[in-house]
Structures are given as structure tokens and as C-alpha cells.
Amino acid sequence: MRHAQAALAEPGAEDFSRPLTAAGRTAAARAARALVAAGARVERVLLSPANRTRETAIIAARELQLDEALLHSVPELYAAPAAVIRNAIALHHGGARGLLVIGHNPGISALASELSAHRAPAHLPTAGMCRLPLTEAGWRELTQP
């Protein structure tokens, strides 16, 4: 999942600290409710430590009725390319079979496209997501460091 819509950076402010907009908070909740409606079982959430991904994850956890202890901030996910996200999944999945990764474009979109054999959009919109059911072999391959 890509983080929801964030406010534009204030002059002199860091990109890392941008908060979600009101529309972004609404979109994050809507996206998480779509996961619930699809019957997704999320057991762990990996997220970039940026403010906008953290806010997206907290909203998603609330909608998914997940304990916030299942949210794991992974520093290398901030603005990470697809290969780094794959590696973070392998290192931090914690044995979970239902994993939600919340990150940034272009890396999160590139990984979704790659894992879906290019059936996922090449550019996920804010709060956009791609649900990827993997075979046992596919999951093992993804989670091997």
C-alpha cells in the first residue's frame, strides 16, 4: 500500500515529517475497509518511519482492528526502491503470513507490479494498494533474505 495523501511540505520543513491531509485520512480508512471487505488477514504491518506512512498505518490498524504493537517501523523503507522493500520483507516479516507493507512511490508501486507479474498498476495512487495472494513457494521466495 502506498501512504495516503500528505500535505505539501512547508518551506524549510523536511519531507519526512509531512502529515496526512483530511482527504488522506479518509482515503486511508477507506482503503483499509476495502481490505476488511475482501477478507484480508493482516497479521503484521511494515511501514516507513515517515509521518505520512505512520499515520496511514495507524488508521489502517484501527479499521483492521489490529493492535498497534503489530505495526513495525522499518527505517530502510523510507523512499526505498523495490529491491530494498523486498529485502525488508524478508528480514522483518516476523513469520506473518498476512503482511501489509506501507511505503512510498516509486518503490512500492514497482514492487507491486513486479510481484503481480505486471498486473498491478505501474503507479499506485496515494492510499492505493495491491493485494497479492502468493503460493507457498512464492511466499518462501519473497521471505528469504
Backbone as CSV, one residue per row, in Angstrom:
resi,resn,N_x,N_y,N_z,CA_x,CA_y,CA_z,C_x,C_y,C_z
1,MET,0.850,-1.179,0.000,0.000,0.000,0.000,0.892,1.236,0.000
2,ARG,0.472,2.195,-0.800,1.160,3.481,-0.773,0.508,4.332,0.321
3,HIS,1.303,5.136,0.995,0.752,6.028,2.024,-0.347,6.899,1.423
4,ALA,-1.226,7.369,2.274,-2.310,8.246,1.827,-1.769,9.649,1.530
5,GLN,-2.645,10.484,0.972,-2.253,11.836,0.556,-1.711,12.654,1.721
6,ALA,-0.552,13.243,1.480,0.097,14.071,2.503,0.049,15.541,2.105
7,ALA,0.151,16.376,3.119,0.224,17.823,2.886,1.519,18.152,2.161
8,LEU,1.508,19.250,1.438,2.740,19.723,0.813,3.705,20.151,1.908
9,ALA,4.975,19.987,1.641,5.984,20.374,2.631,5.971,21.891,2.814
10,GLU,6.001,22.308,4.047,6.118,23.724,4.365,7.535,24.168,4.030
11,PRO,7.729,25.432,3.646,9.095,25.901,3.371,10.016,25.612,4.558
12,GLY,11.124,24.981,4.272,12.101,24.653,5.305,11.805,23.384,6.079
13,ALA,10.628,22.787,5.872,10.273,21.555,6.588,10.808,20.338,5.834
14,GLU,11.028,19.282,6.556,11.518,18.048,5.951,10.373,17.271,5.311
15,ASP,10.657,16.616,4.199,9.693,15.737,3.538,9.218,14.656,4.506
16,PHE,10.122,14.164,5.315,9.885,13.069,6.255,8.732,13.368,7.216
17,SER,8.530,14.626,7.553,7.559,14.980,8.592,6.190,15.383,8.055
18,ARG,5.976,15.312,6.748,4.680,15.754,6.203,3.530,14.912,6.745
19,PRO,2.469,15.547,7.275,1.305,14.807,7.783,0.304,14.505,6.666
20,LEU,-0.626,13.630,6.960,-1.715,13.377,6.018,-2.669,14.562,5.986
21,THR,-3.305,14.742,4.843,-4.385,15.722,4.735,-5.664,15.075,5.255
22,ALA,-6.711,15.851,5.416,-8.008,15.294,5.821,-8.475,14.278,4.783
23,ALA,-8.298,14.609,3.505,-8.680,13.670,2.442,-7.826,12.400,2.519
24,GLY,-6.567,12.541,2.876,-5.692,11.385,3.021,-6.137,10.474,4.153
25,ARG,-6.549,11.056,5.271,-7.029,10.239,6.387,-8.292,9.469,5.985
26,THR,-9.168,10.133,5.259,-10.390,9.469,4.794,-10.047,8.338,3.828
27,ALA,-9.130,8.597,2.902,-8.745,7.587,1.914,-8.054,6.391,2.561
28,ALA,-7.232,6.634,3.574,-6.559,5.534,4.276,-7.583,4.624,4.941
29,ALA,-8.582,5.217,5.581,-9.634,4.424,6.229,-10.428,3.635,5.190
30,ARG,-10.739,4.266,4.069,-11.488,3.597,3.007,-10.697,2.410,2.454
31,ALA,-9.398,2.597,2.242,-8.557,1.521,1.720,-8.510,0.345,2.700
32,ALA,-8.367,0.643,3.984,-8.331,-0.422,4.984,-9.668,-1.153,5.059
33,ARG,-10.764,-0.415,4.949,-12.083,-1.072,4.948,-12.236,-1.979,3.733
34,ALA,-11.624,-1.605,2.614,-11.658,-2.474,1.425,-10.912,-3.780,1.697
35,LEU,-9.821,-3.709,2.451,-9.111,-4.937,2.832,-9.992,-5.821,3.710
36,VAL,-10.679,-5.205,4.652,-11.590,-5.951,5.525,-12.673,-6.617,4.683
37,ALA,-13.275,-5.857,3.768,-14.350,-6.382,2.919,-13.869,-7.527,2.038
38,ALA,-12.595,-7.490,1.649,-12.028,-8.551,0.808,-11.603,-9.768,1.627
39,GLY,-11.731,-9.673,2.946,-11.370,-10.801,3.789,-9.881,-10.949,4.033
40,ALA,-9.131,-9.875,3.833,-7.683,-9.940,4.041,-7.383,-10.154,5.519
41,ARG,-6.433,-11.030,5.785,-5.972,-11.281,7.157,-4.603,-10.648,7.320
42,VAL,-4.559,-9.513,7.942,-3.285,-8.829,8.161,-2.796,-9.181,9.559
43,GLU,-1.586,-9.741,9.619,-1.002,-10.168,10.888,0.137,-9.249,11.342
44,ARG,0.641,-8.450,10.412,1.770,-7.572,10.722,1.798,-6.470,9.668
45,VAL,2.205,-5.275,10.091,2.320,-4.143,9.172,3.756,-3.629,9.236
46,LEU,4.391,-3.556,8.076,5.712,-2.945,7.965,5.511,-1.575,7.348
47,LEU,6.156,-0.558,7.910,5.948,0.783,7.397,7.225,1.597,7.451
48,SER,7.301,2.528,6.543,8.357,3.532,6.576,8.128,4.391,7.812
49,PRO,9.187,4.900,8.427,9.003,5.739,9.613,8.541,7.170,9.321
50,ALA,8.366,7.532,8.058,7.893,8.882,7.735,6.518,9.112,8.362
51,ASN,6.245,10.336,8.736,4.997,10.674,9.411,3.777,10.212,8.608
52,ARG,3.766,10.441,7.298,2.588,10.103,6.496,2.339,8.603,6.425
53,THR,3.389,7.786,6.425,3.179,6.335,6.416,2.744,5.859,7.800
54,ARG,3.303,6.461,8.840,2.912,6.097,10.210,1.427,6.419,10.433
55,GLU,0.997,7.602,9.999,-0.420,7.958,10.139,-1.310,7.005,9.340
56,THR,-0.889,6.675,8.124,-1.653,5.732,7.292,-1.766,4.388,8.002
57,ALA,-0.664,3.921,8.583,-0.653,2.624,9.273,-1.552,2.627,10.505
58,ILE,-1.540,3.703,11.256,-2.383,3.784,12.456,-3.860,3.747,12.078
59,ILE,-4.217,4.461,11.028,-5.604,4.458,10.553,-5.973,3.060,10.054
60,ALA,-5.089,2.439,9.286,-5.353,1.087,8.777,-5.513,0.104,9.937
61,ALA,-4.644,0.197,10.931,-4.725,-0.709,12.084,-6.073,-0.571,12.788
62,ARG,-6.520,0.659,12.939,-7.816,0.890,13.592,-8.937,0.224,12.804
63,GLU,-8.946,0.415,11.486,-10.003,-0.165,10.650,-9.926,-1.691,10.597
64,LEU,-8.699,-2.219,10.643,-8.486,-3.674,10.598,-8.590,-4.313,11.979
65,GLN,-8.816,-3.493,13.002,-8.884,-3.931,14.394,-7.608,-4.667,14.809
66,LEU,-6.465,-4.063,14.430,-5.158,-4.602,14.783,-4.594,-3.830,15.968
67,ASP,-3.916,-4.531,16.835,-3.196,-3.884,17.923,-2.033,-3.113,17.310
68,GLU,-1.803,-1.895,17.773,-0.700,-1.098,17.230,0.665,-1.739,17.462
69,ALA,0.747,-2.727,18.345,2.004,-3.452,18.560,2.399,-4.247,17.307
70,LEU,1.451,-4.457,16.400,1.735,-5.184,15.157,2.283,-4.278,14.061
71,LEU,2.409,-2.979,14.362,2.980,-2.018,13.415,4.488,-1.952,13.655
72,HIS,5.261,-2.205,12.605,6.715,-2.227,12.731,7.340,-1.224,11.767
73,SER,7.901,-0.188,12.339,8.580,0.838,11.557,9.948,0.309,11.131
74,VAL,10.194,0.373,9.825,11.437,-0.152,9.257,12.137,1.007,8.540
75,PRO,13.196,1.561,9.135,13.835,2.761,8.580,14.206,2.662,7.105
76,GLU,14.649,1.504,6.657,15.074,1.392,5.253,13.912,1.465,4.263
77,LEU,12.671,1.458,4.741,11.531,1.582,3.825,11.280,3.015,3.365
78,TYR,11.896,4.001,4.021,11.674,5.389,3.617,12.242,5.611,2.212
79,ALA,11.358,5.943,1.269,11.716,6.224,-0.129,12.527,5.091,-0.759
80,ALA,12.246,3.855,-0.362,13.021,2.697,-0.806,12.635,2.218,-2.199
81,PRO,13.626,1.758,-2.971,13.321,1.094,-4.245,12.792,-0.321,-3.970
82,ALA,12.246,-0.946,-4.985,11.610,-2.263,-4.853,12.537,-3.299,-4.223
83,ALA,13.789,-3.338,-4.622,14.715,-4.351,-4.091,14.914,-4.191,-2.589
84,VAL,14.962,-2.972,-2.110,15.125,-2.726,-0.678,13.858,-3.132,0.075
85,ILE,12.691,-2.878,-0.506,11.428,-3.282,0.121,11.363,-4.804,0.214
86,ARG,11.753,-5.488,-0.856,11.787,-6.968,-0.838,12.668,-7.457,0.295
87,ASN,13.843,-6.869,0.428,14.766,-7.275,1.473,14.183,-6.996,2.855
88,ALA,13.517,-5.861,3.017,12.895,-5.527,4.303,11.800,-6.540,4.645
89,ILE,11.046,-6.978,3.655,10.020,-8.004,3.888,10.680,-9.287,4.374
90,ALA,11.755,-9.679,3.702,12.459,-10.905,4.078,12.999,-10.825,5.504
91,LEU,13.503,-9.668,5.880,14.123,-9.520,7.200,13.128,-9.254,8.329
92,HIS,11.974,-8.657,8.015,11.091,-8.168,9.075,9.673,-8.750,9.055
93,HIS,9.402,-9.771,8.263,8.035,-10.311,8.200,7.615,-10.970,9.504
94,GLY,8.574,-11.388,10.292,8.280,-11.918,11.622,7.424,-13.170,11.625
95,GLY,7.419,-13.912,10.534,6.622,-15.132,10.467,5.176,-14.903,10.068
96,ALA,4.789,-13.657,9.882,3.405,-13.355,9.485,3.138,-13.865,8.077
97,ARG,1.946,-14.368,7.857,1.527,-14.792,6.522,0.679,-13.718,5.848
98,GLY,0.068,-12.867,6.621,-0.705,-11.743,6.095,0.034,-10.465,6.431
99,LEU,0.685,-9.901,5.442,1.571,-8.766,5.670,1.080,-7.552,4.877
100,LEU,1.017,-6.418,5.529,0.703,-5.151,4.872,1.965,-4.306,4.933
101,VAL,2.432,-3.871,3.766,3.613,-3.017,3.689,3.139,-1.649,3.224
102,ILE,3.454,-0.613,3.990,3.044,0.746,3.641,4.305,1.546,3.354
103,GLY,4.412,2.020,2.113,5.616,2.721,1.704,5.347,3.860,0.743
104,HIS,6.356,4.154,-0.049,6.379,5.336,-0.914,6.587,4.941,-2.376
105,ASN,6.111,5.794,-3.257,6.419,5.629,-4.680,7.792,6.216,-4.945
106,PRO,8.493,5.739,-5.946,8.060,4.741,-6.909,8.281,3.297,-6.455
107,GLY,8.980,3.071,-5.349,9.348,1.724,-4.938,8.196,0.793,-4.652
108,ILE,7.175,1.275,-3.918,6.064,0.391,-3.557,5.271,-0.010,-4.795
109,SER,5.108,0.910,-5.733,4.414,0.576,-6.988,5.230,-0.400,-7.824
110,ALA,6.533,-0.170,-7.878,7.402,-1.055,-8.655,7.359,-2.474,-8.094
111,LEU,7.383,-2.606,-6.776,7.330,-3.942,-6.175,5.983,-4.607,-6.440
112,ALA,4.896,-3.871,-6.300,3.571,-4.437,-6.572,3.482,-4.917,-8.009
113,SER,3.981,-4.128,-8.926,3.968,-4.508,-10.344,4.804,-5.765,-10.576
114,GLU,5.971,-5.784,-9.978,6.880,-6.926,-10.113,6.259,-8.207,-9.548
115,LEU,5.723,-8.148,-8.345,5.168,-9.335,-7.700,3.875,-9.816,-8.347
116,SER,3.175,-8.929,-9.021,1.910,-9.305,-9.671,2.103,-9.650,-11.137
117,ALA,3.340,-9.855,-11.554,3.651,-10.116,-12.964,3.102,-8.983,-13.830
118,HIS,3.231,-7.760,-13.339,2.857,-6.519,-14.027,1.357,-6.365,-14.244
119,ARG,0.549,-7.027,-13.394,-0.899,-6.820,-13.449,-1.319,-5.647,-12.569
120,ALA,-0.502,-5.305,-11.585,-0.797,-4.147,-10.724,-0.460,-2.880,-11.496
121,PRO,-1.102,-1.770,-11.149,-0.783,-0.505,-11.821,0.695,-0.155,-11.655
122,ALA,1.274,0.436,-12.667,2.683,0.841,-12.604,2.877,1.995,-11.625
123,HIS,1.799,2.704,-11.311,1.879,3.850,-10.402,0.662,3.811,-9.475
124,LEU,0.846,3.312,-8.255,-0.256,3.313,-7.293,-0.549,4.745,-6.862
125,PRO,-1.813,5.125,-6.815,-2.145,6.457,-6.303,-1.968,6.474,-4.782
126,THR,-2.039,7.643,-4.172,-1.970,7.694,-2.715,-3.110,6.840,-2.146
127,ALA,-2.812,6.110,-1.097,-3.727,5.153,-0.462,-4.098,4.005,-1.399
128,GLY,-3.377,3.884,-2.507,-3.608,2.774,-3.426,-2.910,1.531,-2.919
129,MET,-3.479,0.391,-3.270,-2.877,-0.853,-2.808,-3.052,-1.948,-3.836
130,CYS,-2.304,-2.988,-3.623,-2.361,-4.161,-4.475,-2.338,-5.371,-3.546
131,ARG,-3.389,-6.156,-3.561,-3.447,-7.362,-2.728,-2.899,-8.513,-3.549
132,LEU,-1.885,-9.183,-3.002,-1.189,-10.234,-3.737,-1.228,-11.560,-2.993
133,PRO,-2.185,-12.409,-3.324,-2.163,-13.743,-2.723,-0.989,-14.520,-3.350
134,LEU,-0.128,-15.056,-2.511,1.043,-15.776,-3.004,0.918,-17.256,-2.688
135,THR,1.457,-18.077,-3.559,1.535,-19.504,-3.275,2.543,-19.702,-2.144
136,GLU,2.543,-20.879,-1.569,3.522,-21.189,-0.518,4.937,-20.971,-1.033
137,ALA,5.211,-21.422,-2.250,6.550,-21.260,-2.836,6.862,-19.785,-3.072
138,GLY,5.892,-19.035,-3.544,6.084,-17.609,-3.771,6.375,-16.859,-2.478
139,TRP,5.662,-17.243,-1.408,5.876,-16.611,-0.106,7.276,-16.946,0.411
140,ARG,7.673,-18.217,0.300,9.015,-18.615,0.744,10.085,-17.847,-0.007
141,GLU,9.901,-17.688,-1.320,10.873,-16.955,-2.119,10.968,-15.484,-1.682
142,LEU,9.813,-14.867,-1.413,9.774,-13.470,-1.005,10.383,-13.257,0.374
143,THR,10.241,-14.216,1.241,10.689,-14.039,2.630,12.088,-14.606,2.902
144,GLN,12.779,-15.036,1.880,14.158,-15.499,2.056,15.108,-14.313,1.905
145,PRO,15.921,-14.051,2.956,16.866,-12.906,2.853,17.958,-13.158,1.823
